[in-house]
Amino acid sequence: MRSFLSFCIFFSALSAGADVGRFLEPIQIGPKPAKVRYVVKSSALVSPRPSRPQMQKALPATASIVLDRSLMEARLSEALAHRFQSSGKVAVFLTREWRNLRSGSNFMVKIKDCSPDELTSSSFVRFSIWDQGKELGSFAEPVRMAHYVEVFYSKSPLHRGTRLNSSGLSSRLVDILKQHAGSVPAQSSLAGYQLSANIKANAPIKWSNLSKVTLVKKGQIVDVFASGNGIYVTMKGMALGDGVAGGIVNIRNLSSDKEFPAKVLNENSVKVHL
C-alpha cells in the first residue's frame, strides 16, 4: 500500500511539470573523461635536462709556410734592428741565392754574430732558424743593409758660425749607411751647436759640419754655483780656458786663488758639485 502511494505522488509531480532533475543522476554520453591532476612545481626545484657532453674540437695544427727570400729578408731586418737597438727602419737584402724552406708560421730567427758587429752597408751574418723548439738549420749569408732615418736638411744657404735651430731646417728620410753617413737625425737636439762650415741649400746637415758653441772664454769672470751635502754657495771665479755648452772648464776662485773644474751652464755661469 505504501509503495502504491509513493508512485502516485511521483506521477502527480511529473504531470504538473515539476523539476525532477534533482532526483536523477546526470547521464554520461561517450567515454568518461580521465581525471585531471594539477601539480605546481617551483622552478627552483626543476633541474635542466642534462645535455650530452660535446667533444671539443681539436685545435688546428700550426700552418705550414714557405720561408722564401722576401720573408727571410724581412725577418733578418727585424732581428738586426733589435740586435743593434736602432731607430728608424733597417732593411736587409740577401746577396746570393736563397733556397726556400718549409716551417711553421711561428718560426724564429736567431742572430749568432754579425761581422762587422754594427750596422754597415755590407755585412756577413750568421743565424739559425727555429720552429717549435727545433733548429731547422744554421746559415751564414753575406747581406747588404740600409738604415733609413729622418735627418736634418738645410732650407736655404747657411753660413759658418750660424747657431742652428730645428725650426729653420727641414727633414728627409734617407739611408744613413750610404752617401748620407754621419747625417744628424731629425730628433737630435741642436742646442749649443753652430756651423763650422758653409752649407748649401737642400743639403744634409752632418755632424762634421757642426761644432760646439764657445760660451765661456778664457779670462772671463763668471758666477760659480756650488752645491752638495745641504750646502749652497755662490762666488765669483775666472775661467782659465774656453768652455763649450755642457763642457768642463777650470775656474780660479777670486777670493782664495784655488782652482777647480766646473761645468758650463751658459755664457755667464758654471756649476760645481761639492
C-alpha positions as CSV (number, residue, x, y, z in Angstrom):
1,M,0.0,0.0,0.0
2,R,2.9,2.4,0.9
3,S,4.6,1.7,-2.4
4,F,1.5,2.4,-4.4
5,L,1.0,5.7,-2.6
6,S,4.7,6.8,-3.4
7,F,4.2,6.0,-7.1
8,C,1.1,8.2,-7.2
9,I,2.9,11.2,-5.6
10,F,5.8,10.9,-8.1
11,F,3.4,10.6,-11.1
12,S,1.5,13.7,-10.0
13,A,4.6,15.8,-9.7
14,L,5.7,14.7,-13.2
15,S,2.3,15.6,-14.7
16,A,2.5,19.1,-13.1
17,G,5.8,19.9,-14.8
18,A,7.9,20.0,-11.7
19,D,11.7,19.9,-11.8
20,V,12.7,16.3,-11.3
21,G,16.4,16.7,-12.4
22,R,17.4,16.7,-8.8
23,F,16.1,13.2,-8.4
24,L,18.2,11.8,-11.3
25,E,21.9,11.2,-11.8
26,P,23.4,13.0,-15.0
27,I,23.6,10.7,-18.0
28,Q,27.2,10.5,-19.4
29,I,27.3,10.1,-23.2
30,G,30.6,8.9,-24.7
31,P,33.8,7.9,-23.0
32,K,34.3,9.1,-19.4
33,P,36.9,11.8,-19.3
34,A,40.0,11.0,-17.4
35,K,40.6,12.7,-14.1
36,V,43.0,15.7,-14.3
37,R,45.6,16.4,-11.7
38,Y,47.1,19.8,-11.3
39,V,50.6,19.8,-9.9
40,V,52.5,23.0,-9.2
41,K,56.3,22.8,-9.1
42,S,58.7,25.5,-8.2
43,S,61.1,26.5,-11.0
44,A,63.8,26.5,-8.4
45,L,63.4,22.8,-8.0
46,V,63.3,21.8,-11.6
47,S,66.7,20.6,-12.9
48,P,67.6,21.2,-16.5
49,R,67.8,18.1,-18.6
50,P,71.5,17.1,-18.7
51,S,72.8,17.7,-22.3
52,R,75.1,15.2,-23.9
53,P,78.7,16.3,-23.5
54,Q,80.1,17.7,-26.7
55,M,83.5,16.7,-27.9
56,Q,85.9,19.6,-28.0
57,K,87.2,20.5,-31.5
58,A,90.9,19.8,-31.9
59,L,92.9,23.0,-32.4
60,P,94.3,23.3,-35.9
61,A,97.9,22.4,-36.3
62,T,100.4,25.2,-36.9
63,A,100.1,26.3,-40.5
64,S,103.0,25.4,-42.8
65,I,104.6,28.3,-44.7
66,V,107.4,28.7,-47.2
67,L,110.4,30.7,-46.0
68,D,111.2,32.5,-49.3
69,R,113.7,35.3,-49.9
70,S,111.3,38.2,-49.2
71,L,110.1,36.7,-45.9
72,M,113.7,35.9,-44.7
73,E,114.9,39.4,-45.6
74,A,112.0,40.9,-43.6
75,R,112.8,38.7,-40.5
76,L,116.5,39.4,-40.7
77,S,115.7,43.1,-40.8
78,E,113.7,42.9,-37.6
79,A,116.3,40.7,-35.9
80,L,119.2,43.1,-36.7
81,A,117.3,46.2,-35.8
82,H,116.6,44.6,-32.4
83,R,120.2,43.5,-32.0
84,F,121.6,47.0,-32.5
85,Q,118.6,48.8,-30.9
86,S,118.5,51.1,-33.9
87,S,116.0,53.9,-34.5
88,G,114.3,54.3,-37.9
89,K,113.9,51.3,-40.3
90,V,116.5,48.7,-41.1
91,A,116.3,46.8,-44.4
92,V,118.4,43.7,-45.1
93,F,118.9,42.2,-48.6
94,L,120.4,38.7,-49.3
95,T,123.1,38.9,-51.9
96,R,123.2,35.3,-53.1
97,E,120.6,32.7,-54.0
98,W,118.3,31.6,-51.2
99,R,116.8,28.1,-51.1
100,N,113.2,28.1,-49.8
101,L,112.4,26.2,-46.6
102,R,109.2,24.9,-45.1
103,S,108.4,25.8,-41.5
104,G,105.5,26.6,-39.1
105,S,104.2,30.1,-39.1
106,N,105.7,30.8,-35.6
107,F,109.3,30.3,-36.6
108,M,112.1,32.4,-35.1
109,V,115.4,33.8,-36.5
110,K,118.3,34.0,-34.0
111,I,121.4,36.0,-34.9
112,K,124.6,34.3,-33.9
113,D,127.1,37.0,-34.9
114,C,127.5,39.8,-37.4
115,S,130.8,40.9,-39.0
116,P,131.4,43.8,-38.5
117,D,129.3,43.9,-35.3
118,E,127.5,47.1,-36.3
119,L,125.1,48.4,-38.9
120,T,127.0,48.8,-42.2
121,S,126.1,48.8,-45.8
122,S,127.8,45.4,-46.3
123,S,128.0,42.7,-43.7
124,F,128.3,38.9,-43.1
125,V,125.6,37.4,-40.8
126,R,125.4,34.0,-39.1
127,F,122.0,33.0,-38.0
128,S,119.8,30.0,-37.3
129,I,116.1,29.3,-37.8
130,W,114.0,27.6,-35.1
131,D,110.4,26.2,-35.1
132,Q,108.7,24.9,-32.0
133,G,112.0,24.4,-30.2
134,K,113.6,22.6,-33.0
135,E,116.5,24.1,-35.1
136,L,115.7,23.9,-38.8
137,G,119.1,25.0,-39.9
138,S,122.2,27.2,-39.4
139,F,123.2,29.7,-42.1
140,A,126.0,32.2,-43.0
141,E,125.0,34.8,-45.5
142,P,126.6,38.0,-47.0
143,V,124.0,40.8,-46.9
144,R,123.5,44.4,-47.9
145,M,121.9,46.7,-45.3
146,A,120.1,50.0,-45.4
147,H,119.2,52.2,-42.4
148,Y,116.5,54.7,-43.1
149,V,116.3,57.7,-40.7
150,E,114.8,61.2,-40.8
151,V,117.7,63.7,-41.0
152,F,118.0,67.4,-41.0
153,Y,118.3,69.3,-44.3
154,S,119.0,73.0,-44.9
155,K,116.2,75.0,-46.4
156,S,118.5,77.8,-47.6
157,P,122.2,78.5,-47.6
158,L,123.7,78.6,-44.1
159,H,127.0,80.3,-43.1
160,R,129.7,79.3,-40.8
161,G,129.1,80.3,-37.2
162,T,125.3,80.1,-37.5
163,R,123.6,78.7,-34.5
164,L,121.2,76.0,-35.7
165,N,117.5,75.8,-34.8
166,S,115.3,72.9,-35.8
167,S,112.5,75.2,-36.8
168,G,114.8,76.6,-39.6
169,L,115.5,73.2,-41.1
170,S,113.6,70.5,-42.9
171,S,113.9,66.7,-42.7
172,R,114.0,63.8,-45.1
173,L,114.1,60.0,-44.9
174,V,117.5,58.8,-46.2
175,D,119.8,55.8,-45.9
176,I,122.4,56.9,-43.5
177,L,124.7,54.0,-44.3
178,K,125.5,55.3,-47.8
179,Q,126.2,58.9,-49.0
180,H,124.3,60.3,-46.0
181,A,126.5,58.7,-43.4
182,G,127.1,61.0,-40.5
183,S,123.9,63.0,-41.0
184,V,122.2,64.5,-38.0
185,P,119.0,62.6,-37.1
186,A,115.9,64.9,-37.0
187,Q,115.2,64.1,-33.4
188,S,118.6,65.3,-32.2
189,S,118.8,68.5,-30.1
190,L,120.9,71.2,-31.7
191,A,121.1,73.4,-28.7
192,G,124.7,74.6,-28.1
193,Y,125.8,73.8,-31.7
194,Q,126.9,76.1,-34.5
195,L,128.1,75.5,-38.1
196,S,131.8,75.1,-38.6
197,A,131.5,75.4,-42.4
198,N,129.2,76.9,-45.0
199,I,126.2,74.8,-46.1
200,K,124.3,75.0,-49.4
201,A,120.5,74.9,-49.7
202,N,118.8,71.5,-49.7
203,A,122.0,69.8,-48.2
204,P,122.0,67.3,-45.3
205,I,123.4,68.6,-42.0
206,K,126.2,66.3,-40.9
207,W,127.9,66.1,-37.5
208,S,131.2,67.0,-39.2
209,N,129.6,70.4,-40.2
210,L,128.9,71.2,-36.5
211,S,130.9,72.5,-33.6
212,K,130.1,73.3,-30.0
213,V,129.4,77.0,-29.3
214,T,132.0,78.6,-27.0
215,L,130.0,80.0,-24.1
216,V,132.8,80.9,-21.7
217,K,136.1,82.4,-22.8
218,K,139.5,82.3,-21.2
219,G,140.0,85.1,-18.6
220,Q,136.2,85.7,-18.3
221,I,134.7,86.4,-14.9
222,V,131.7,84.0,-14.2
223,D,129.3,83.2,-11.5
224,V,130.1,79.9,-9.7
225,F,127.2,77.9,-8.2
226,A,128.4,75.2,-5.7
227,S,126.0,72.8,-4.1
228,G,126.1,69.5,-2.2
229,N,125.6,67.9,1.2
230,G,123.0,70.5,2.1
231,I,125.3,73.4,1.2
232,Y,124.6,76.0,-1.4
233,V,127.3,78.6,-2.2
234,T,127.8,81.3,-4.9
235,M,131.0,83.0,-5.7
236,K,133.0,84.7,-8.5
237,G,135.6,82.9,-10.5
238,M,137.9,83.4,-13.5
239,A,137.8,80.9,-16.5
240,L,141.2,79.6,-17.2
241,G,140.2,78.4,-20.7
242,D,137.4,78.4,-23.2
243,G,134.3,76.3,-22.3
244,V,131.5,75.0,-24.5
245,A,127.9,74.2,-23.5
246,G,127.9,71.3,-21.1
247,G,131.7,71.2,-21.2
248,I,134.2,71.3,-18.3
249,V,136.4,74.3,-17.7
250,N,138.9,75.1,-15.0
251,I,138.0,78.0,-12.7
252,R,140.1,80.0,-10.2
253,N,138.4,81.3,-7.1
254,L,139.0,85.1,-6.9
255,S,139.0,85.0,-3.1
256,S,141.2,82.0,-2.3
257,D,143.0,81.6,-5.7
258,K,142.1,77.9,-5.6
259,E,141.5,76.1,-8.9
260,F,138.7,73.6,-9.6
261,P,136.8,72.2,-12.6
262,A,133.3,73.3,-13.3
263,K,130.5,72.5,-15.8
264,V,129.5,75.3,-18.1
265,L,125.8,76.3,-17.8
266,N,125.6,79.3,-20.0
267,E,127.6,82.4,-21.1
268,N,127.9,83.7,-17.6
269,S,127.8,80.8,-15.1
270,V,129.3,77.5,-14.2
271,K,128.3,74.8,-11.7
272,V,130.4,72.8,-9.1
273,H,129.2,69.8,-7.2
274,L,130.7,69.7,-3.7
